[in-house]
Amino acid sequence: MKDTFKKIWQWVDERTGLGEMLGPQLTHLVPHDARWWYVFGSATLMAFSLQIVTGILLAFTYVPSGGQAYDSLMYITHVQPWGWYLRALHFYGASAMILMMIIHMVQVFAFGSYKYPREMNWLSGVLLFAFTITLGFTGQLMRWDQNAVWSIMVAAEQAGRVPIIGPWLGRFIVGGDVESASTLTKFYALHVFVLPGIILAFIGLHLQLVLKNGISEPPTPGKTVDPATERAEYHELMEKTGVPFWPDAAWRDAVFGVGLLLAIMFCAWYFGAPAMDNPPDPSLTTANPQPDWYLMWYFAVLALMPPQIESVVMVFGPLLMGLLLFSVPFISNSGERHLKKRPWAVGAIVLGAILVGVLWHAASEENWSPHFTEKPLPVEVVQSTDAHVIHGATLFYDRGCINCHAIQGHGGVKGPDLTFIGSKLDASQIILRIANGGKGMPSFAGILKSDEMGDLLAFLQTRKHAPLPYSNNN
């Protein structure tokens, strides 16, 4: 059997020259101590390969039409044999790809591998990261449910804040002045053709830069990077202690890559395909769009920022983050690489992890968003037999007030707690707040009828502190 494969390979190699083409790439020297910390780049490529395969299989059934996309996904999930598992593989493969890329970038930063002569390696990696995040976002929109439609609206709103070209960008994202069938077609083209093509091109560039500049050896305290001598020192080190990538180092990439695939397959089987929201309906404003986990921290930023600066943060926040990542090799492309000698790098990693972790936790709690699953106020909270007060409590639920405001622990937390609103504001002040709205609260002047306003006011006026017991000090 071995001789048969050898003869087949010799036949193919003689006619294609694959051996001459792939040989230098597979046998290039790498540091002998570049071990398990160096597997995350190839793991990212493995996950991306899985995305290509599962994406092609999904494309055989998925219909990129505004009127049929949702139904085709429901068919894939509930009717097509193993369709649910295919969707799950694609979903968890995307998460794995982004997670591996994040770990890879942190490892490169921690090891100082972005320094001379590998500045372009880092810059191409940053662009790959940006394209991958965009690929993940457009993939979320392919579900074409209520969450996806409103996510597009949020993205268009953010793009619309850009000076001068903002309105044009917003219309370009939506595909017109309002969401339509062409919106999905545009994002489908981006997700299936444009972004994968760009990513493949940059992967080729990134790998070529890795081959040209070599894989950096693990950092050693006291060993500095000097652009004048770094290349010569690296080549000397590889000649003395370097090992061929294949098979001395490649087996670790293969073992970790297979382990990653098995983990994705297990998650897909155990957790299943991601749940889909209701069918898309832009006329329903009770949607609560959320991004996938890797953008949840940014979701928190957008929700928690003061309204006075939201336009500045929306426009310049991503730009600033991109510039900071791009500037890393220009700020420090020489000197020490070991973290013991780079306390500022340790601080940046720890601060970034804490900041993202806190924001991600805040987004998971989602205290700023209306909750559309609240139940009506129980009888013991209303505590009244007056028909107008009871009707007012019903309106408090029917008109969605309870989604944002809590009374005695029942309701949302986006708006102020109204447990004692009757003690804080008089009748005219309450009416003004309801009629005019403000600070994220819609105006109800054209929604509530006069008798409804009266009943809602009657209910809210019962929300008072309990009177203090009378005491006679005489």
Helices and strands as residue ranges (DSSP letters): H 2-16, H 18-27, E 29-30, G 36-38, H 40-59, H 69-78, H 83-110, H 119-141, H 146-159, H 166-174, H 181-189, I 190-194, H 195-213, E 224-225, H 230-241, E 243-244, I 245-249, H 250-271, G 293-295, H 296-304, G 307-309, H 310-331, E 335-336, G 339-341, H 343-365, H 379-382, H 387-398, H 401-404, E 406-407, E 410-411, H 421-424, H 427-436, H 450-461
